[in-house]
Structure formats: structure tokens, C-alpha cells
Amino acid sequence: MKSKKNLTRFTYETTAFQGWRLCLSRTGTTFTKYFSDKKYGGGRKALKEAETTLKSLADLLDNSRRVNGKLSQTTIKKARKLLKDA
């Protein structure tokens, strides 16, 4: 499996983690979440969950209100909760 925009595949032999990393930045704020193959039952299932979460997060951030060109604190809290619940 190959990495995609905002999703990076981790398959290093020397590390205990194998899975996908979601990383999305908007207006100076970066959101990151790891999707482990072990937790989600395989690479394809972890990718599917990561893609679903990425779409939800991107929709939330792109349609949110800006305060002085930055994301509002409410939007940041919602985004962090979305990542935590994923």
C-alpha cells in the first residue's frame, strides 16, 4: 500500500508500530492521529478508517469559522474530539 495525501504508511521492521498516520494542517494548527493495523484488524481496515476520519476532519476544518485568520478554539476542540473518538 502506498501513502496518500495527508496519510502516511508506516511499515518499518525496526519499530513496533505498523499502520497509517493522518496529518492535516490548517492555518498553523496541525492535527495528527495514528491508525494501527493491530487495532483495526489489518492495513486495509486501518486505511479505510483513516480515510473516513480524514474526510470528516477536512470537512469540519474547511467549513469552520476563522478568527483573525486562525481556527477558533471551539473548532480546534471539536477536531481534537473527532480524532480522539476515531
Secondary structure by P-SEA (a helix, b strand, c coil): ccccccbbbbbccccccbbbbbbbbcccbbbbbbbbccccccaaaaaaaaaaaaaaaaaaaaacccccccccaaaaaaaaaaaaac
